[in-house]
Amino acid sequence: MKKWLCFFKTLPPLTVSRKIYRSCLHQYEALQAKTWARDRAKQEEIWKTEKETMQSRKIFKNQKILT
């Protein structure tokens, strides 16, 4: 299905009937948006864990200094 979407994306709208072109374009854009959202969620999870790690290191370092 991805092959067809890419194929239709490269063709000008007049070559393929506009209805088919638009539906394929909408499907392609929806797929891109879904992929972007999934990647963004993964990246935010990574940032969150990195931030927590840095905070725990900072706390550990401060405790080490105090003792």
N, CA, C, O and CB atoms as a CASP TS submission, in Angstrom:
PFRMAT TS
TARGET T0000
AUTHOR 0000-0000-0000
METHOD Language model
MODEL 1
PARENT N/A
ATOM      1  N   MET     1       0.820  -1.196   0.000  1.00  0.00           N
ATOM      2  CA  MET     1       0.000   0.000   0.000  1.00  0.00           C
ATOM      3  C   MET     1       0.864   1.261   0.000  1.00  0.00           C
ATOM      4  O   MET     1       0.519   2.258  -0.634  1.00  0.00           O
ATOM      5  CB  MET     1      -0.933  -0.002   1.205  1.00  0.00           C
ATOM      6  N   LYS     2       1.991   1.208   0.716  1.00  0.00           N
ATOM      7  CA  LYS     2       2.879   2.366   0.756  1.00  0.00           C
ATOM      8  C   LYS     2       3.419   2.687  -0.637  1.00  0.00           C
ATOM      9  O   LYS     2       3.575   3.853  -0.999  1.00  0.00           O
ATOM     10  CB  LYS     2       4.039   2.117   1.731  1.00  0.00           C
ATOM     11  N   LYS     3       3.705   1.628  -1.420  1.00  0.00           N
ATOM     12  CA  LYS     3       4.222   1.858  -2.764  1.00  0.00           C
ATOM     13  C   LYS     3       3.221   2.670  -3.575  1.00  0.00           C
ATOM     14  O   LYS     3       3.594   3.612  -4.275  1.00  0.00           O
ATOM     15  CB  LYS     3       4.530   0.522  -3.468  1.00  0.00           C
ATOM     16  N   TRP     4       1.946   2.299  -3.477  1.00  0.00           N
ATOM     17  CA  TRP     4       0.920   3.009  -4.234  1.00  0.00           C
ATOM     18  C   TRP     4       0.790   4.446  -3.770  1.00  0.00           C
ATOM     19  O   TRP     4       0.628   5.355  -4.584  1.00  0.00           O
ATOM     20  CB  TRP     4      -0.420   2.300  -4.109  1.00  0.00           C
ATOM     21  N   LEU     5       0.861   4.654  -2.468  1.00  0.00           N
ATOM     22  CA  LEU     5       0.735   6.016  -1.959  1.00  0.00           C
ATOM     23  C   LEU     5       1.875   6.892  -2.467  1.00  0.00           C
ATOM     24  O   LEU     5       1.661   8.035  -2.871  1.00  0.00           O
ATOM     25  CB  LEU     5       0.711   6.015  -0.427  1.00  0.00           C
ATOM     26  N   CYS     6       3.082   6.347  -2.440  1.00  0.00           N
ATOM     27  CA  CYS     6       4.220   7.106  -2.936  1.00  0.00           C
ATOM     28  C   CYS     6       4.093   7.341  -4.438  1.00  0.00           C
ATOM     29  O   CYS     6       4.436   8.410  -4.942  1.00  0.00           O
ATOM     30  CB  CYS     6       5.533   6.378  -2.618  1.00  0.00           C
ATOM     31  N   PHE     7       3.597   6.330  -5.143  1.00  0.00           N
ATOM     32  CA  PHE     7       3.415   6.443  -6.582  1.00  0.00           C
ATOM     33  C   PHE     7       2.409   7.541  -6.902  1.00  0.00           C
ATOM     34  O   PHE     7       2.653   8.375  -7.774  1.00  0.00           O
ATOM     35  CB  PHE     7       2.956   5.105  -7.176  1.00  0.00           C
ATOM     36  N   PHE     8       1.283   7.541  -6.200  1.00  0.00           N
ATOM     37  CA  PHE     8       0.261   8.558  -6.443  1.00  0.00           C
ATOM     38  C   PHE     8       0.747   9.937  -6.022  1.00  0.00           C
ATOM     39  O   PHE     8       0.361  10.945  -6.615  1.00  0.00           O
ATOM     40  CB  PHE     8      -1.027   8.208  -5.700  1.00  0.00           C
ATOM     41  N   LYS     9       1.587   9.980  -5.004  1.00  0.00           N
ATOM     42  CA  LYS     9       2.092  11.272  -4.527  1.00  0.00           C
ATOM     43  C   LYS     9       2.981  11.919  -5.583  1.00  0.00           C
ATOM     44  O   LYS     9       3.013  13.144  -5.700  1.00  0.00           O
ATOM     45  CB  LYS     9       2.872  11.098  -3.206  1.00  0.00           C
ATOM     46  N   THR    10       3.700  11.108  -6.349  1.00  0.00           N
ATOM     47  CA  THR    10       4.610  11.667  -7.349  1.00  0.00           C
ATOM     48  C   THR    10       3.891  12.103  -8.621  1.00  0.00           C
ATOM     49  O   THR    10       4.415  12.920  -9.377  1.00  0.00           O
ATOM     50  CB  THR    10       5.676  10.657  -7.694  1.00  0.00           C
ATOM     51  N   LEU    11       2.690  11.563  -8.866  1.00  0.00           N
ATOM     52  CA  LEU    11       1.968  11.929 -10.078  1.00  0.00           C
ATOM     53  C   LEU    11       1.227  13.252  -9.907  1.00  0.00           C
ATOM     54  O   LEU    11       0.758  13.564  -8.812  1.00  0.00           O
ATOM     55  CB  LEU    11       0.989  10.826 -10.462  1.00  0.00           C
ATOM     56  N   PRO    12       1.120  14.026 -10.982  1.00  0.00           N
ATOM     57  CA  PRO    12       0.302  15.234 -10.886  1.00  0.00           C
ATOM     58  C   PRO    12      -1.179  14.863 -10.780  1.00  0.00           C
ATOM     59  O   PRO    12      -1.574  13.803 -11.266  1.00  0.00           O
ATOM     60  CB  PRO    12       0.542  16.153 -12.108  1.00  0.00           C
ATOM     61  N   PRO    13      -2.003  15.700 -10.162  1.00  0.00           N
ATOM     62  CA  PRO    13      -3.404  15.355  -9.921  1.00  0.00           C
ATOM     63  C   PRO    13      -4.215  15.051 -11.175  1.00  0.00           C
ATOM     64  O   PRO    13      -5.181  14.291 -11.105  1.00  0.00           O
ATOM     65  CB  PRO    13      -4.057  16.461  -9.191  1.00  0.00           C
ATOM     66  N   LEU    14      -3.855  15.615 -12.304  1.00  0.00           N
ATOM     67  CA  LEU    14      -4.658  15.396 -13.509  1.00  0.00           C
ATOM     68  C   LEU    14      -4.424  14.026 -14.132  1.00  0.00           C
ATOM     69  O   LEU    14      -5.276  13.536 -14.873  1.00  0.00           O
ATOM     70  CB  LEU    14      -4.357  16.468 -14.528  1.00  0.00           C
ATOM     71  N   THR    15      -3.291  13.401 -13.846  1.00  0.00           N
ATOM     72  CA  THR    15      -2.995  12.089 -14.404  1.00  0.00           C
ATOM     73  C   THR    15      -3.928  11.041 -13.818  1.00  0.00           C
ATOM     74  O   THR    15      -4.445  10.187 -14.538  1.00  0.00           O
ATOM     75  CB  THR    15      -1.532  11.708 -14.144  1.00  0.00           C
ATOM     76  N   VAL    16      -4.139  11.109 -12.522  1.00  0.00           N
ATOM     77  CA  VAL    16      -5.014  10.179 -11.816  1.00  0.00           C
ATOM     78  C   VAL    16      -6.288  10.950 -11.518  1.00  0.00           C
ATOM     79  O   VAL    16      -6.267  12.174 -11.384  1.00  0.00           O
ATOM     80  CB  VAL    16      -4.344   9.606 -10.493  1.00  0.00           C
ATOM     81  N   SER    17      -7.392  10.232 -11.415  1.00  0.00           N
ATOM     82  CA  SER    17      -8.612  10.968 -11.112  1.00  0.00           C
ATOM     83  C   SER    17      -8.428  11.682  -9.777  1.00  0.00           C
ATOM     84  O   SER    17      -7.793  11.161  -8.861  1.00  0.00           O
ATOM     85  CB  SER    17      -9.852  10.019 -11.074  1.00  0.00           C
ATOM     86  N   ARG    18      -8.981  12.859  -9.687  1.00  0.00           N
ATOM     87  CA  ARG    18      -8.748  13.699  -8.502  1.00  0.00           C
ATOM     88  C   ARG    18      -9.243  13.042  -7.225  1.00  0.00           C
ATOM     89  O   ARG    18      -8.644  13.213  -6.163  1.00  0.00           O
ATOM     90  CB  ARG    18      -9.425  15.046  -8.672  1.00  0.00           C
ATOM     91  N   LYS    19     -10.323  12.297  -7.322  1.00  0.00           N
ATOM     92  CA  LYS    19     -10.877  11.658  -6.133  1.00  0.00           C
ATOM     93  C   LYS    19      -9.884  10.628  -5.576  1.00  0.00           C
ATOM     94  O   LYS    19      -9.632  10.586  -4.372  1.00  0.00           O
ATOM     95  CB  LYS    19     -12.235  10.984  -6.462  1.00  0.00           C
ATOM     96  N   ILE    20      -9.330   9.807  -6.459  1.00  0.00           N
ATOM     97  CA  ILE    20      -8.358   8.793  -6.042  1.00  0.00           C
ATOM     98  C   ILE    20      -7.107   9.480  -5.496  1.00  0.00           C
ATOM     99  O   ILE    20      -6.582   9.093  -4.452  1.00  0.00           O
ATOM    100  CB  ILE    20      -7.991   7.850  -7.228  1.00  0.00           C
ATOM    101  N   TYR    21      -6.641  10.493  -6.205  1.00  0.00           N
ATOM    102  CA  TYR    21      -5.441  11.212  -5.778  1.00  0.00           C
ATOM    103  C   TYR    21      -5.627  11.809  -4.395  1.00  0.00           C
ATOM    104  O   TYR    21      -4.757  11.669  -3.535  1.00  0.00           O
ATOM    105  CB  TYR    21      -5.089  12.312  -6.778  1.00  0.00           C
ATOM    106  N   ARG    22      -6.746  12.468  -4.174  1.00  0.00           N
ATOM    107  CA  ARG    22      -6.995  13.105  -2.880  1.00  0.00           C
ATOM    108  C   ARG    22      -7.105  12.074  -1.759  1.00  0.00           C
ATOM    109  O   ARG    22      -6.567  12.278  -0.671  1.00  0.00           O
ATOM    110  CB  ARG    22      -8.272  13.945  -2.941  1.00  0.00           C
ATOM    111  N   SER    23      -7.800  10.968  -2.022  1.00  0.00           N
ATOM    112  CA  SER    23      -7.941   9.956  -0.976  1.00  0.00           C
ATOM    113  C   SER    23      -6.576   9.359  -0.628  1.00  0.00           C
ATOM    114  O   SER    23      -6.271   9.133   0.543  1.00  0.00           O
ATOM    115  CB  SER    23      -8.918   8.844  -1.423  1.00  0.00           C
ATOM    116  N   CYS    24      -5.767   9.108  -1.644  1.00  0.00           N
ATOM    117  CA  CYS    24      -4.428   8.575  -1.385  1.00  0.00           C
ATOM    118  C   CYS    24      -3.577   9.597  -0.653  1.00  0.00           C
ATOM    119  O   CYS    24      -2.811   9.248   0.244  1.00  0.00           O
ATOM    120  CB  CYS    24      -3.746   8.161  -2.695  1.00  0.00           C
ATOM    121  N   LEU    25      -3.710  10.850  -1.034  1.00  0.00           N
ATOM    122  CA  LEU    25      -2.942  11.903  -0.380  1.00  0.00           C
ATOM    123  C   LEU    25      -3.343  12.034   1.085  1.00  0.00           C
ATOM    124  O   LEU    25      -2.486  12.198   1.953  1.00  0.00           O
ATOM    125  CB  LEU    25      -3.137  13.240  -1.107  1.00  0.00           C
ATOM    126  N   HIS    26      -4.640  11.963   1.363  1.00  0.00           N
ATOM    127  CA  HIS    26      -5.108  12.032   2.745  1.00  0.00           C
ATOM    128  C   HIS    26      -4.601  10.846   3.553  1.00  0.00           C
ATOM    129  O   HIS    26      -4.194  11.001   4.705  1.00  0.00           O
ATOM    130  CB  HIS    26      -6.635  12.085   2.791  1.00  0.00           C
ATOM    131  N   GLN    27      -4.628   9.663   2.949  1.00  0.00           N
ATOM    132  CA  GLN    27      -4.115   8.471   3.638  1.00  0.00           C
ATOM    133  C   GLN    27      -2.627   8.633   3.924  1.00  0.00           C
ATOM    134  O   GLN    27      -2.154   8.296   5.010  1.00  0.00           O
ATOM    135  CB  GLN    27      -4.365   7.195   2.791  1.00  0.00           C
ATOM    136  N   TYR    28      -1.905   9.144   2.958  1.00  0.00           N
ATOM    137  CA  TYR    28      -0.463   9.343   3.111  1.00  0.00           C
ATOM    138  C   TYR    28      -0.180  10.345   4.239  1.00  0.00           C
ATOM    139  O   TYR    28       0.684  10.115   5.085  1.00  0.00           O
ATOM    140  CB  TYR    28       0.163   9.836   1.779  1.00  0.00           C
ATOM    141  N   GLU    29      -0.920  11.456   4.237  1.00  0.00           N
ATOM    142  CA  GLU    29      -0.718  12.467   5.271  1.00  0.00           C
ATOM    143  C   GLU    29      -1.100  11.945   6.648  1.00  0.00           C
ATOM    144  O   GLU    29      -0.439  12.260   7.637  1.00  0.00           O
ATOM    145  CB  GLU    29      -1.523  13.718   4.951  1.00  0.00           C
ATOM    146  N   ALA    30      -2.166  11.146   6.721  1.00  0.00           N
ATOM    147  CA  ALA    30      -2.575  10.566   8.000  1.00  0.00           C
ATOM    148  C   ALA    30      -1.495   9.610   8.520  1.00  0.00           C
ATOM    149  O   ALA    30      -1.190   9.587   9.713  1.00  0.00           O
ATOM    150  CB  ALA    30      -3.927   9.824   7.853  1.00  0.00           C
ATOM    151  N   LEU    31      -0.930   8.830   7.608  1.00  0.00           N
ATOM    152  CA  LEU    31       0.141   7.911   7.982  1.00  0.00           C
ATOM    153  C   LEU    31       1.358   8.678   8.494  1.00  0.00           C
ATOM    154  O   LEU    31       1.970   8.285   9.486  1.00  0.00           O
ATOM    155  CB  LEU    31       0.533   7.028   6.788  1.00  0.00           C
ATOM    156  N   GLN    32       1.707   9.776   7.815  1.00  0.00           N
ATOM    157  CA  GLN    32       2.830  10.599   8.238  1.00  0.00           C
ATOM    158  C   GLN    32       2.568  11.208   9.616  1.00  0.00           C
ATOM    159  O   GLN    32       3.463  11.238  10.461  1.00  0.00           O
ATOM    160  CB  GLN    32       3.098  11.703   7.209  1.00  0.00           C
ATOM    161  N   ALA    33       1.349  11.691   9.843  1.00  0.00           N
ATOM    162  CA  ALA    33       1.005  12.310  11.128  1.00  0.00           C
ATOM    163  C   ALA    33       1.066  11.283  12.254  1.00  0.00           C
ATOM    164  O   ALA    33       1.536  11.577  13.353  1.00  0.00           O
ATOM    165  CB  ALA    33      -0.399  12.946  11.066  1.00  0.00           C
ATOM    166  N   LYS    34       0.586  10.074  11.966  1.00  0.00           N
ATOM    167  CA  LYS    34       0.609   9.011  12.981  1.00  0.00           C
ATOM    168  C   LYS    34       2.050   8.644  13.327  1.00  0.00           C
ATOM    169  O   LYS    34       2.389   8.471  14.498  1.00  0.00           O
ATOM    170  CB  LYS    34      -0.160   7.758  12.482  1.00  0.00           C
ATOM    171  N   THR    35       2.884   8.528  12.314  1.00  0.00           N
ATOM    172  CA  THR    35       4.290   8.202  12.523  1.00  0.00           C
ATOM    173  C   THR    35       4.979   9.302  13.320  1.00  0.00           C
ATOM    174  O   THR    35       5.750   9.019  14.237  1.00  0.00           O
ATOM    175  CB  THR    35       5.002   7.991  11.179  1.00  0.00           C
ATOM    176  N   TRP    36       4.700  10.564  12.971  1.00  0.00           N
ATOM    177  CA  TRP    36       5.313  11.685  13.667  1.00  0.00           C
ATOM    178  C   TRP    36       4.896  11.691  15.135  1.00  0.00           C
ATOM    179  O   TRP    36       5.724  11.913  16.018  1.00  0.00           O
ATOM    180  CB  TRP    36       4.930  13.013  12.995  1.00  0.00           C
ATOM    181  N   ALA    37       3.613  11.447  15.394  1.00  0.00           N
ATOM    182  CA  ALA    37       3.117  11.445  16.780  1.00  0.00           C
ATOM    183  C   ALA    37       3.769  10.329  17.594  1.00  0.00           C
ATOM    184  O   ALA    37       4.126  10.524  18.755  1.00  0.00           O
ATOM    185  CB  ALA    37       1.583  11.286  16.804  1.00  0.00           C
ATOM    186  N   ARG    38       3.919   9.156  16.973  1.00  0.00           N
ATOM    187  CA  ARG    38       4.536   8.036  17.671  1.00  0.00           C
ATOM    188  C   ARG    38       6.007   8.348  17.988  1.00  0.00           C
ATOM    189  O   ARG    38       6.475   8.103  19.100  1.00  0.00           O
ATOM    190  CB  ARG    38       4.424   6.746  16.824  1.00  0.00           C
ATOM    191  N   ASP    39       6.723   8.886  17.005  1.00  0.00           N
ATOM    192  CA  ASP    39       8.128   9.231  17.220  1.00  0.00           C
ATOM    193  C   ASP    39       8.276  10.317  18.279  1.00  0.00           C
ATOM    194  O   ASP    39       9.199  10.280  19.093  1.00  0.00           O
ATOM    195  CB  ASP    39       8.769   9.689  15.909  1.00  0.00           C
ATOM    196  N   ARG    40       7.364  11.279  18.262  1.00  0.00           N
ATOM    197  CA  ARG    40       7.411  12.362  19.246  1.00  0.00           C
ATOM    198  C   ARG    40       7.184  11.818  20.666  1.00  0.00           C
ATOM    199  O   ARG    40       7.851  12.235  21.613  1.00  0.00           O
ATOM    200  CB  ARG    40       6.353  13.441  18.909  1.00  0.00           C
ATOM    201  N   ALA    41       6.241  10.891  20.797  1.00  0.00           N
ATOM    202  CA  ALA    41       5.965  10.294  22.111  1.00  0.00           C
ATOM    203  C   ALA    41       7.189   9.529  22.622  1.00  0.00           C
ATOM    204  O   ALA    41       7.521   9.606  23.805  1.00  0.00           O
ATOM    205  CB  ALA    41       4.739   9.349  22.032  1.00  0.00           C
ATOM    206  N   LYS    42       7.852   8.798  21.736  1.00  0.00           N
ATOM    207  CA  LYS    42       9.064   8.064  22.129  1.00  0.00           C
ATOM    208  C   LYS    42      10.150   9.041  22.576  1.00  0.00           C
ATOM    209  O   LYS    42      10.820   8.822  23.585  1.00  0.00           O
ATOM    210  CB  LYS    42       9.580   7.187  20.957  1.00  0.00           C
ATOM    211  N   GLN    43      10.315  10.125  21.809  1.00  0.00           N
ATOM    212  CA  GLN    43      11.349  11.101  22.135  1.00  0.00           C
ATOM    213  C   GLN    43      11.061  11.783  23.463  1.00  0.00           C
ATOM    214  O   GLN    43      11.980  12.024  24.245  1.00  0.00           O
ATOM    215  CB  GLN    43      11.467  12.141  21.027  1.00  0.00           C
ATOM    216  N   GLU    44       9.794  12.099  23.729  1.00  0.00           N
ATOM    217  CA  GLU    44       9.444  12.725  24.998  1.00  0.00           C
ATOM    218  C   GLU    44       9.713  11.780  26.166  1.00  0.00           C
ATOM    219  O   GLU    44      10.128  12.216  27.239  1.00  0.00           O
ATOM    220  CB  GLU    44       7.975  13.155  24.994  1.00  0.00           C
ATOM    221  N   GLU    45       9.474  10.482  25.954  1.00  0.00           N
ATOM    222  CA  GLU    45       9.767   9.492  26.996  1.00  0.00           C
ATOM    223  C   GLU    45      11.272   9.448  27.272  1.00  0.00           C
ATOM    224  O   GLU    45      11.690   9.365  28.427  1.00  0.00           O
ATOM    225  CB  GLU    45       9.253   8.087  26.578  1.00  0.00           C
ATOM    226  N   ILE    46      12.071   9.504  26.227  1.00  0.00           N
ATOM    227  CA  ILE    46      13.528   9.505  26.377  1.00  0.00           C
ATOM    228  C   ILE    46      13.973  10.752  27.138  1.00  0.00           C
ATOM    229  O   ILE    46      14.792  10.666  28.053  1.00  0.00           O
ATOM    230  CB  ILE    46      14.224   9.439  24.994  1.00  0.00           C
ATOM    231  N   TRP    47      13.430  11.915  26.758  1.00  0.00           N
ATOM    232  CA  TRP    47      13.789  13.155  27.447  1.00  0.00           C
ATOM    233  C   TRP    47      13.422  13.088  28.924  1.00  0.00           C
ATOM    234  O   TRP    47      14.174  13.542  29.786  1.00  0.00           O
ATOM    235  CB  TRP    47      13.099  14.352  26.789  1.00  0.00           C
ATOM    236  N   LYS    48      12.250  12.513  29.205  1.00  0.00           N
ATOM    237  CA  LYS    48      11.787  12.412  30.595  1.00  0.00           C
ATOM    238  C   LYS    48      12.748  11.548  31.425  1.00  0.00           C
ATOM    239  O   LYS    48      13.127  11.924  32.534  1.00  0.00           O
ATOM    240  CB  LYS    48      10.353  11.821  30.647  1.00  0.00           C
ATOM    241  N   THR    49      13.136  10.391  30.878  1.00  0.00           N
ATOM    242  CA  THR    49      14.048   9.511  31.622  1.00  0.00           C
ATOM    243  C   THR    49      15.427  10.164  31.790  1.00  0.00           C
ATOM    244  O   THR    49      16.062  10.028  32.836  1.00  0.00           O
ATOM    245  CB  THR    49      14.190   8.150  30.900  1.00  0.00           C
ATOM    246  N   GLU    50      15.883  10.874  30.748  1.00  0.00           N
ATOM    247  CA  GLU    50      17.177  11.558  30.859  1.00  0.00           C
ATOM    248  C   GLU    50      17.129  12.638  31.938  1.00  0.00           C
ATOM    249  O   GLU    50      18.071  12.798  32.713  1.00  0.00           O
ATOM    250  CB  GLU    50      17.580  12.179  29.506  1.00  0.00           C
ATOM    251  N   LYS    51      16.027  13.369  31.976  1.00  0.00           N
ATOM    252  CA  LYS    51      15.877  14.429  32.982  1.00  0.00           C
ATOM    253  C   LYS    51      15.875  13.833  34.396  1.00  0.00           C
ATOM    254  O   LYS    51      16.519  14.362  35.301  1.00  0.00           O
ATOM    255  CB  LYS    51      14.572  15.231  32.736  1.00  0.00           C
ATOM    256  N   GLU    52      15.144  12.730  34.572  1.00  0.00           N
ATOM    257  CA  GLU    52      15.102  12.067  35.879  1.00  0.00           C
ATOM    258  C   GLU    52      16.486  11.551  36.270  1.00  0.00           C
ATOM    259  O   GLU    52      16.882  11.649  37.431  1.00  0.00           O
ATOM    260  CB  GLU    52      14.089  10.905  35.863  1.00  0.00           C
ATOM    261  N   THR    53      17.206  11.014  35.319  1.00  0.00           N
ATOM    262  CA  THR    53      18.558  10.507  35.578  1.00  0.00           C
ATOM    263  C   THR    53      19.474  11.642  36.017  1.00  0.00           C
ATOM    264  O   THR    53      20.235  11.504  36.975  1.00  0.00           O
ATOM    265  CB  THR    53      19.131   9.812  34.324  1.00  0.00           C
ATOM    266  N   MET    54      19.395  12.757  35.314  1.00  0.00           N
ATOM    267  CA  MET    54      20.240  13.902  35.664  1.00  0.00           C
ATOM    268  C   MET    54      19.901  14.435  37.052  1.00  0.00           C
ATOM    269  O   MET    54      20.792  14.805  37.817  1.00  0.00           O
ATOM    270  CB  MET    54      20.085  15.015  34.624  1.00  0.00           C
ATOM    271  N   GLN    55      18.603  14.473  37.373  1.00  0.00           N
ATOM    272  CA  GLN    55      18.193  14.945  38.694  1.00  0.00           C
ATOM    273  C   GLN    55      18.689  13.997  39.788  1.00  0.00           C
ATOM    274  O   GLN    55      19.161  14.442  40.834  1.00  0.00           O
ATOM    275  CB  GLN    55      16.661  15.083  38.763  1.00  0.00           C
ATOM    276  N   SER    56      18.579  12.696  39.542  1.00  0.00           N
ATOM    277  CA  SER    56      19.043  11.736  40.551  1.00  0.00           C
ATOM    278  C   SER    56      20.559  11.819  40.723  1.00  0.00           C
ATOM    279  O   SER    56      21.061  11.669  41.837  1.00  0.00           O
ATOM    280  CB  SER    56      18.634  10.301  40.160  1.00  0.00           C
ATOM    281  N   ARG    57      21.286  12.054  39.643  1.00  0.00           N
ATOM    282  CA  ARG    57      22.741  12.219  39.743  1.00  0.00           C
ATOM    283  C   ARG    57      23.081  13.470  40.546  1.00  0.00           C
ATOM    284  O   ARG    57      24.001  13.465  41.363  1.00  0.00           O
ATOM    285  CB  ARG    57      23.379  12.298  38.339  1.00  0.00           C
ATOM    286  N   LYS    58      22.329  14.537  40.304  1.00  0.00           N
ATOM    287  CA  LYS    58      22.562  15.789  41.012  1.00  0.00           C
ATOM    288  C   LYS    58      22.301  15.605  42.509  1.00  0.00           C
ATOM    289  O   LYS    58      23.077  16.073  43.344  1.00  0.00           O
ATOM    290  CB  LYS    58      21.666  16.911  40.438  1.00  0.00           C
ATOM    291  N   ILE    59      21.212  14.926  42.837  1.00  0.00           N
ATOM    292  CA  ILE    59      20.887  14.657  44.246  1.00  0.00           C
ATOM    293  C   ILE    59      21.983  13.801  44.881  1.00  0.00           C
ATOM    294  O   ILE    59      22.427  14.078  45.995  1.00  0.00           O
ATOM    295  CB  ILE    59      19.506  13.947  44.370  1.00  0.00           C
ATOM    296  N   PHE    60      22.416  12.765  44.168  1.00  0.00           N
ATOM    297  CA  PHE    60      23.464  11.880  44.680  1.00  0.00           C
ATOM    298  C   PHE    60      24.755  12.672  44.921  1.00  0.00           C
ATOM    299  O   PHE    60      25.420  12.498  45.943  1.00  0.00           O
ATOM    300  CB  PHE    60      23.723  10.713  43.690  1.00  0.00           C
ATOM    301  N   LYS    61      25.096  13.537  43.973  1.00  0.00           N
ATOM    302  CA  LYS    61      26.308  14.340  44.095  1.00  0.00           C
ATOM    303  C   LYS    61      26.201  15.278  45.296  1.00  0.00           C
ATOM    304  O   LYS    61      27.166  15.440  46.043  1.00  0.00           O
ATOM    305  CB  LYS    61      26.559  15.144  42.801  1.00  0.00           C
ATOM    306  N   ASN    62      25.034  15.898  45.486  1.00  0.00           N
ATOM    307  CA  ASN    62      24.827  16.797  46.633  1.00  0.00           C
ATOM    308  C   ASN    62      24.911  16.043  47.951  1.00  0.00           C
ATOM    309  O   ASN    62      25.473  16.551  48.921  1.00  0.00           O
ATOM    310  CB  ASN    62      23.469  17.500  46.525  1.00  0.00           C
ATOM    311  N   GLN    63      24.357  14.832  47.996  1.00  0.00           N
ATOM    312  CA  GLN    63      24.427  14.027  49.219  1.00  0.00           C
ATOM    313  C   GLN    63      25.869  13.644  49.532  1.00  0.00           C
ATOM    314  O   GLN    63      26.278  13.614  50.692  1.00  0.00           O
ATOM    315  CB  GLN    63      23.561  12.761  49.083  1.00  0.00           C
ATOM    316  N   LYS    64      26.622  13.357  48.497  1.00  0.00           N
ATOM    317  CA  LYS    64      28.017  12.970  48.667  1.00  0.00           C
ATOM    318  C   LYS    64      28.821  14.144  49.248  1.00  0.00           C
ATOM    319  O   LYS    64      29.689  13.959  50.101  1.00  0.00           O
ATOM    320  CB  LYS    64      28.623  12.508  47.313  1.00  0.00           C
ATOM    321  N   ILE    65      28.514  15.342  48.770  1.00  0.00           N
ATOM    322  CA  ILE    65      29.207  16.528  49.252  1.00  0.00           C
ATOM    323  C   ILE    65      28.865  16.785  50.724  1.00  0.00           C
ATOM    324  O   ILE    65      29.737  17.147  51.514  1.00  0.00           O
ATOM    325  CB  ILE    65      28.840  17.753  48.389  1.00  0.00           C
ATOM    326  N   LEU    66      27.591  16.596  51.086  1.00  0.00           N
ATOM    327  CA  LEU    66      27.147  16.871  52.453  1.00  0.00           C
ATOM    328  C   LEU    66      27.744  15.902  53.462  1.00  0.00           C
ATOM    329  O   LEU    66      28.011  16.285  54.601  1.00  0.00           O
ATOM    330  CB  LEU    66      25.638  16.814  52.528  1.00  0.00           C
ATOM    331  N   THR    67      27.959  14.645  53.059  1.00  0.00           N
ATOM    332  CA  THR    67      28.463  13.651  54.022  1.00  0.00           C
ATOM    333  C   THR    67      29.965  13.633  54.119  1.00  0.00           C
ATOM    334  O   THR    67      30.525  12.850  54.886  1.00  0.00           O
ATOM    335  CB  THR    67      27.984  12.281  53.652  1.00  0.00           C
TER
END
